[in-house]
Amino acid sequence: MIVGVPMESFPGERRVALVPVVVPILVKAGFQVLVEAGAGSRAGYPDTEYAEKGAKVAASRPELFQSADILVQVLSFGSNDAAGKEDLALFRPHQTVIGFHRPFGSREANQQLASSRVTAFSVELMPRITRAQSMDALSSMATICGYKAVLLAADRLPRMFPMLTTAAGTITPARVFIIGAGVAGLQAISTARRLGAVASAYDLRPAAKEQVQSLGGRFIELPIEARDAEDRRGYAKQQDESFFQRQRELLGRVVAESDVVITAAVVPGKKPPVLVTREMVERMSPGSVIVDLAAERGGNCELTQAGQRISDHGVTIIGYINVASTVPYHASQMYARNLAAFLLHLGKEGTPNLDLDDEITRETLLTRGGEVVNARVREFFSMPALISQSK
Ligand SMILES: NC(=O)c1ccc[n+]([C@@H]2O[C@H](COP(=O)([O-])OP(=O)(O)OC[C@H]3O[C@@H](n4cnc5c(N)ncnc54)[C@H](O)[C@@H]3O)[C@@H](O)[C@H]2O)c1
């Protein structure tokens, strides 16, 4: 089985799906690794390092797509809406494609992927179970985003983060407030604390309280309770607009008192709730910074512009997308570890054997044999269940 690593084609993307250090692990398990020339260079991994670890280098993209049995990508067709379409023509029937496919993004894109007759696995669909933790690419990328969000804020804030007692007086610590204490939010708390800020956080899932406190953050409790806050996968459940309205009213004061607000409140497959309104921004002190990690899907702040950094009433609002790509060395390293674990899971002898009784394999499988086969995705897009797939 040849695992092919193409160069990422989304504009500005710097990550690569596999890094040299995982090559021997895959080779030992019976895979061969073929890397498109230059694929890792923007992440800090030159071709020579792959070759030293036992990979072969393909001179061109068509050659790579032609030779690989399994293609591993970061932003694959579906999540790469700029250049992903060009890959459709290169995919070969029954080839396996593993990557971010944004399975809840577009029914049409899923259908197009299926029509290319590839066996596609979507890393976003990885079940949040202990057994799959080493393969959880969403958590890896969220970790990077949470870390980088704090650095982006610190860079724009006209204040320092730590408390300092100096001969020139005392400097008070920055107040960082995080809305949405999932993987990214929790990493933001840790990073803000390491820089010396006072960090607090809010999440509608009651389970988040202990996690926030264990990282030295203050958990902000609001006198409202979410209806069925958490689904069986541990994700937040969608709430109605009156709930969000009440959240906004109660969050206003905390936001106004914060120097930095980092928002990372999302519900899978849904538009993120607007939790920071224009009026709330206007009540913040000039110089304050908002980093909206939900920007790509619409944002948690009413004023966020996806991909942009803007200033409104003296408040900087950062809505950058694809933030994980700005830390490409470690983002690639973490993602590669996740993929290597997943490849070993699929077929230890280098042969992907599709055991659909296995939860990890079944839940991540998006398309096969010309059809969108994932039960969760079919249900999301109100497609009839497939008899053969309905386990
Ligand atoms: N293998 C595992 O066991 C495993 C792995 C990763 C994550 N998890 C858990 O899964 C959960 C989701 O993780 P994630 O970071 O991917 O989540 P996510 O990216 O889907 O959401 C981010 C956070 O936003 C919160 N949120 C959504 N709507 C909100 C609102 N209106 N107000 C406030 N907060 C809101 C969510 O509760 C979540 O904590 C977490 O509990 C995490 O600890 C478990």
The ligand as an SDF file (V2000), in Angstrom:
LIG
                    3D

 44 48  0  0  0  0  0  0  0  0999 V2000
  -11.6170   11.7900   23.1270 N   0  0  0  0  0  0  0  0  0  0  0  0
  -12.3030   12.5240   23.9580 C   0  0  0  0  0  0  0  0  0  0  0  0
  -12.8110   12.0670   24.9400 O   0  0  0  0  0  0  0  0  0  0  0  0
  -12.4650   13.9820   23.6290 C   0  0  0  0  0  0  0  0  0  0  0  0
  -11.6100   14.5530   22.6990 C   0  0  0  0  0  0  0  0  0  0  0  0
  -11.7740   15.9010   22.3830 C   0  0  0  0  0  0  0  0  0  0  0  0
  -12.7760   16.6350   22.9720 C   0  0  0  0  0  0  0  0  0  0  0  0
  -13.5840   16.0620   23.8840 N   0  0  0  0  0  0  0  0  0  0  0  0
  -14.6640   16.8340   24.4980 C   0  0  0  0  0  0  0  0  0  0  0  0
  -15.6130   17.1420   23.5090 O   0  0  0  0  0  0  0  0  0  0  0  0
  -16.2110   18.3980   23.8030 C   0  0  0  0  0  0  0  0  0  0  0  0
  -16.1970   19.2970   22.5900 C   0  0  0  0  0  0  0  0  0  0  0  0
  -14.8730   19.6710   22.2750 O   0  0  0  0  0  0  0  0  0  0  0  0
  -14.5240   20.7250   21.1300 P   0  0  0  0  0  0  0  0  0  0  0  0
  -13.5060   21.6650   21.6310 O   0  0  0  0  0  0  0  0  0  0  0  0
  -14.2440   20.0240   19.8780 O   0  0  0  0  0  0  0  0  0  0  0  0
  -15.8680   21.4970   21.0100 O   0  0  0  0  0  0  0  0  0  0  0  0
  -16.3790   22.4580   19.8930 P   0  0  0  0  0  0  0  0  0  0  0  0
  -15.2250   22.9840   19.1050 O   0  0  0  0  0  0  0  0  0  0  0  0
  -17.4780   21.7470   19.1970 O   0  0  0  0  0  0  0  0  0  0  0  0
  -17.0150   23.6430   20.7480 O   0  0  0  0  0  0  0  0  0  0  0  0
  -16.2390   24.5300   21.5070 C   0  0  0  0  0  0  0  0  0  0  0  0
  -16.9350   24.8550   22.8130 C   0  0  0  0  0  0  0  0  0  0  0  0
  -17.9860   25.8040   22.5800 O   0  0  0  0  0  0  0  0  0  0  0  0
  -18.9770   25.5490   23.5550 C   0  0  0  0  0  0  0  0  0  0  0  0
  -20.2390   26.2290   23.1840 N   0  0  0  0  0  0  0  0  0  0  0  0
  -21.0830   25.9750   22.1490 C   0  0  0  0  0  0  0  0  0  0  0  0
  -22.1160   26.8500   22.1510 N   0  0  0  0  0  0  0  0  0  0  0  0
  -21.9290   27.6880   23.1930 C   0  0  0  0  0  0  0  0  0  0  0  0
  -22.6460   28.7940   23.7230 C   0  0  0  0  0  0  0  0  0  0  0  0
  -23.7870   29.2130   23.1710 N   0  0  0  0  0  0  0  0  0  0  0  0
  -22.1440   29.4120   24.8160 N   0  0  0  0  0  0  0  0  0  0  0  0
  -21.0050   28.9680   25.3900 C   0  0  0  0  0  0  0  0  0  0  0  0
  -20.2760   27.9390   24.9450 N   0  0  0  0  0  0  0  0  0  0  0  0
  -20.7340   27.2920   23.8600 C   0  0  0  0  0  0  0  0  0  0  0  0
  -19.0490   24.0420   23.5710 C   0  0  0  0  0  0  0  0  0  0  0  0
  -19.6870   23.5710   24.7380 O   0  0  0  0  0  0  0  0  0  0  0  0
  -17.5860   23.6540   23.5060 C   0  0  0  0  0  0  0  0  0  0  0  0
  -17.0070   23.5160   24.7860 O   0  0  0  0  0  0  0  0  0  0  0  0
  -15.4710   18.9100   24.9950 C   0  0  0  0  0  0  0  0  0  0  0  0
  -16.1910   18.5210   26.1250 O   0  0  0  0  0  0  0  0  0  0  0  0
  -14.1790   18.1730   24.9710 C   0  0  0  0  0  0  0  0  0  0  0  0
  -13.5750   18.1130   26.2440 O   0  0  0  0  0  0  0  0  0  0  0  0
  -13.4580   14.7430   24.2090 C   0  0  0  0  0  0  0  0  0  0  0  0
  1  2  1  0
  2  3  2  0
  2  4  1  0
  4  5  1  0
  4 44  2  0
  5  6  2  0
  6  7  1  0
  7  8  2  0
  8  9  1  0
  8 44  1  0
  9 10  1  0
  9 42  1  0
 10 11  1  0
 11 12  1  0
 11 40  1  0
 12 13  1  0
 13 14  1  0
 14 15  2  0
 14 16  1  0
 14 17  1  0
 17 18  1  0
 18 19  2  0
 18 20  1  0
 18 21  1  0
 21 22  1  0
 22 23  1  0
 23 24  1  0
 23 38  1  0
 24 25  1  0
 25 26  1  0
 25 36  1  0
 26 27  1  0
 26 35  1  0
 27 28  2  0
 28 29  1  0
 29 30  1  0
 29 35  2  0
 30 31  1  0
 30 32  2  0
 32 33  1  0
 33 34  2  0
 34 35  1  0
 36 37  1  0
 36 38  1  0
 38 39  1  0
 40 41  1  0
 40 42  1  0
 42 43  1  0
M  CHG  2   8   1  16  -1
M  END
$$$$
